[in-house]
């Protein structure tokens, strides 16, 4: 179990109980297109999946364990059985923070288009759908995208579309200027080029749309922290593979980068005591209109 799971999750926010109730709509009793027996067998198959070739990798020793071996994302109680996840129930806690603490999400997302970036096994995506949103969930690791797509099919979640995509691939015309909300939770610190990622998400939003960010923060006061300073501590081992990280941000650094790519930062970027003893960095940016970005040193000069 992930070390973070030993930290008590935030349940005091008023909306948390409501979100917990919504997730109870994804249990064996709610299956539509498969039998409980077939469902349990398929979930068991995912949990035992060890496959690097399906991801297009040539050498699994060069890759992260979470990309090679299947690990369930968020805790899910399916009624007759439960699957513990590395992220515990943080999908509910994180969304509760955006609803109640930051007031960046309404309790009902009916009529809103949401992009869930890096959906993992889909805890947040399913919850956003249960809140009424029309959701496109993207995931660069094929095995996790296939798992969520199976859950979508099994529970007949009509407002969910799952795509096996990296965020960096989301430059096709049909996705531009499309979403009311882009949720990027637990992803930004894993990315090789966060500034480019922030701009791509900016382009995916409608005018007036909001980007909701949740990421790992650095304890340093002034400097971004590069992964090489602590990669051995974070990577873990084969029995308990940890995540991988590129850049960590202070609130001021993240706000500045968001401003550089075009966002109005409508909530002060701040660390909230959630998920880990050190807390996590939350930010909310709005695209008021499509404007140019600061392009000096940009890795992909042609980004819209």
C-alpha positions in Angstrom: 0.0 0.0 0.0 1.2 3.5 -0.8 2.7 5.3 2.1 0.2 8.1 1.5 -2.6 5.8 2.4 -1.5 5.8 6.0 -2.4 9.5 6.2 -6.0 10.2 7.2 -8.0 11.7 4.3 -9.9 14.9 4.5 -13.6 14.0 5.2 -14.7 17.1 7.0 -15.6 19.1 3.9 -19.4 19.2 3.5 -19.5 17.7 0.0 -17.4 14.7 0.9 -20.3 12.5 2.1 -22.2 13.4 -1.1 -19.3 12.3 -3.3 -18.9 9.1 -1.3 -22.6 8.4 -2.0 -22.1 9.0 -5.7 -19.3 6.5 -5.9 -21.6 3.9 -4.4 -23.4 3.9 -7.7 -20.5 1.8 -9.2 -21.0 -1.5 -7.5 -21.9 -5.0 -8.7 -25.5 -4.3 -8.2 -25.2 -1.5 -10.8 -23.6 -3.6 -13.6 -25.4 -3.3 -16.9 -23.4 -5.0 -19.7 -21.6 -7.9 -17.9 -22.4 -10.4 -15.1 -20.9 -10.1 -11.6 -18.8 -13.2 -12.2 -17.4 -12.0 -15.5 -16.7 -8.6 -14.0 -14.8 -10.0 -11.0 -12.8 -12.2 -13.4 -11.8 -9.3 -15.6 -10.8 -7.1 -12.7 -8.7 -9.9 -11.4 -7.1 -10.1 -14.8 -6.2 -6.5 -14.7 -4.7 -6.8 -11.2 -2.4 -9.6 -12.5 -1.4 -7.8 -15.7 2.4 -7.6 -16.2 3.0 -6.4 -19.8 5.5 -3.9 -21.2 5.1 -4.8 -24.9 1.6 -3.5 -25.0 2.9 -0.1 -24.0 5.4 -0.1 -26.9 8.4 -0.5 -24.6 11.5 -2.3 -25.8 13.2 -2.7 -22.5 11.1 -2.8 -19.3 14.1 -2.2 -17.1 14.3 1.3 -18.5 10.7 2.1 -17.6 8.8 2.9 -14.5 7.2 0.0 -12.6 3.8 1.6 -12.7 3.9 1.6 -16.5 5.0 -2.0 -16.8 3.0 -3.6 -14.1 -0.7 -2.9 -13.4 -1.5 -1.2 -10.1 -5.0 -0.1 -9.2 -5.4 3.6 -8.8 -8.1 4.7 -6.3 -9.8 2.6 -3.7 -13.1 1.2 -5.1 -15.7 -0.6 -3.1 -17.6 -2.8 -5.6 -20.1 -4.0 -3.0 -19.3 -7.6 -2.7 -15.6 -6.9 -2.8 -13.2 -3.9 -2.7 -10.0 -3.1 -4.6 -7.5 -1.1 -2.6 -5.7 1.6 -4.7 -2.4 3.3 -4.4 -4.2 6.6 -4.2 -6.7 5.5 -1.6 -9.8 7.7 -1.6 -8.0 10.8 -2.6 -10.1 11.3 -5.7 -13.0 12.2 -3.5 -10.9 14.3 -1.1 -9.3 16.2 -4.0 -12.6 17.0 -5.7 -14.1 18.0 -2.3 -11.2 20.5 -1.9 -12.0 22.0 -5.3 -15.8 22.2 -4.5 -15.8 23.4 -0.9 -12.4 24.8 0.0 -11.6 26.5 -3.3 -15.2 26.9 -4.7 -13.8 26.1 -8.1 -16.3 23.4 -8.9 -20.1 23.3 -8.4 -21.7 20.3 -6.7 -23.5 19.5 -10.0 -21.5 19.4 -13.2 -24.6 18.8 -15.4 -24.1 20.3 -18.9 -20.3 20.7 -18.5 -17.6 19.1 -20.6 -14.6 18.0 -18.5 -11.2 16.6 -19.5 -9.6 14.4 -16.9 -5.8 14.3 -17.6 -4.0 11.2 -16.6 -7.0 9.3 -15.4 -5.2 6.2 -14.1 -7.9 3.6 -13.4 -10.6 6.2 -13.4 -11.7 7.1 -9.9 -12.0 10.8 -10.6 -13.5 10.2 -14.1 -16.3 8.1 -12.7 -17.0 10.6 -9.9 -17.1 13.5 -12.4 -19.6 11.6 -14.5 -21.7 10.8 -11.4 -21.7 14.6 -10.7 -23.3 15.1 -14.1 -20.3 16.0 -16.4 -19.6 14.8 -19.9 -16.1 13.5 -19.4 -13.2 12.7 -21.8 -10.5 10.8 -19.8 -7.0 10.5 -21.2 -4.3 8.2 -20.1 -0.9 7.5 -21.7 -0.5 4.0 -20.2 -2.6 1.7 -22.3 -3.4 -0.8 -19.6 -5.0 1.8 -17.4 -7.0 3.3 -20.2 -8.3 -0.2 -21.1 -9.3 -0.7 -17.5 -11.3 2.5 -17.3 -12.9 1.7 -20.6 -13.9 -1.6 -19.3 -15.5 0.0 -16.3 -17.3 2.5 -18.6 -18.7 -0.4 -20.6 -19.6 -2.6 -17.6 -21.5 0.2 -15.9 -22.8 1.7 -19.1 -21.4 5.2 -18.3 -22.8 7.0 -21.3 -21.2 10.3 -20.7 -17.6 8.9 -20.4 -15.2 8.6 -23.3 -11.7 7.1 -22.6 -8.8 7.8 -24.9 -5.3 6.2 -24.8 -3.5 9.5 -25.2 -0.7 11.6 -23.8 -1.6 15.2 -22.9 1.1 16.2 -25.4 -1.0 14.4 -28.1 -4.0 16.6 -27.5 -3.5 19.1 -30.3 -6.1 17.7 -32.7 -8.6 20.3 -34.0 -11.7 18.7 -32.5 -10.4 19.1 -29.0 -9.4 22.7 -29.2 -11.6 25.4 -27.4 -13.9 22.5 -26.3 -13.8 22.0 -22.5 -15.4 23.9 -19.6 -13.0 22.3 -17.1 -9.7 20.6 -17.4 -8.7 18.6 -14.3 -5.0 17.8 -14.0 -4.6 16.1 -10.7 -1.4 14.3 -9.6 0.1 14.7 -13.1 2.0 18.0 -13.5 5.0 16.9 -11.5 5.4 13.8 -13.6 5.7 15.6 -16.9 8.9 16.4 -18.7 7.7 19.8 -19.9 5.1 21.3 -17.6 5.0 24.7 -19.3 4.1 23.2 -22.6 1.5 21.0 -20.9 -0.1 24.1 -19.2 -0.4 25.7 -22.7 -1.9 22.7 -24.3 -4.5 22.6 -21.5 -5.1 26.3 -22.0 -5.8 25.7 -25.7 -8.3 22.9 -24.9 -10.4 25.2 -22.7 -13.3 27.3 -23.9 -13.0 31.0 -23.2 -14.2 31.3 -19.6 -13.1 27.7 -18.9 -11.0 26.7 -15.8 -8.0 24.5 -15.4 -7.8 22.8 -12.0 -4.4 21.7 -10.9 -3.3 19.5 -8.0 0.4 18.5 -7.8 3.3 17.7 -5.5 4.9 20.7 -3.9 8.5 21.4 -2.9 9.3 22.4 0.6 11.9 24.8 -0.7 10.9 28.5 -0.5 12.4 29.9 -3.7 13.7 27.3 -6.1 12.0 24.6 -8.2 13.3 21.1 -7.2 14.5 18.8 -9.9 13.9 15.1 -9.6 17.6 14.1 -9.4 17.8 15.5 -5.9 15.4 12.8 -4.5 14.6 10.3 -7.2 16.0 7.3 -5.3 13.8 8.0 -2.3 10.7 8.4 -4.5 11.2 5.5 -6.9 10.8 2.8 -4.3 11.3 -0.9 -5.3 9.6 -3.7 -7.1 7.3 -4.5 -4.2 6.1 -1.0 -3.7 6.9 1.1 -6.8 6.5 4.8 -6.1 5.8 7.4 -8.7 8.3 9.3 -10.8 8.8 13.0 -10.8 10.4 15.7 -12.9 9.7 19.2 -11.4 8.2 20.4 -8.1 6.8 23.9 -7.7 6.3 26.5 -5.1 3.0 28.3 -5.2 4.7 31.4 -6.6 6.5 29.5 -9.4 3.4 27.7 -10.5 1.3 30.9 -10.6 4.0 32.6 -12.7 4.2 29.7 -15.1 0.4 29.7 -15.5 0.4 33.5 -16.1 3.2 33.0 -18.7 1.0 30.6 -20.8 -2.1 32.8 -20.7 -4.2 31.9 -17.6 -5.7 34.3 -15.1 -4.9 32.7 -11.7 -8.3 33.1 -10.0 -7.4 31.3 -6.8 -4.1 31.9 -5.0 -1.9 28.8 -5.6 -1.5 27.3 -2.2 -0.5 24.2 -0.4 -3.4 22.4 1.3 -2.8 19.8 4.0 -4.2 16.8 2.1 -3.0 13.4 1.1 0.5 13.7 2.6 1.8 15.4 5.8 3.5 18.0 3.6 0.3 18.7 1.7 -0.3 19.2 -2.0 -0.2 22.3 -4.2 -3.6 23.4 -5.6 -4.2 26.0 -8.3 -7.1 27.3 -10.4 -6.6 29.2 -13.6 -9.1 30.6 -16.0 -8.8 31.2 -19.8 -10.5 34.5 -20.3 -9.7 34.6 -24.0 -7.1 33.0 -26.3 -4.0 35.1 -26.0 -0.4 34.4 -27.0 2.1 33.1 -24.5 5.6 33.8 -23.4 7.6 31.8 -25.9 11.2 32.3 -25.1 12.9 28.9 -24.6 9.8 27.0 -25.4 10.5 23.4 -26.5 7.8 23.2 -29.1 7.8 26.6 -30.9 4.7 25.8 -33.0 2.3 25.1 -30.2 -0.9 27.1 -30.8 
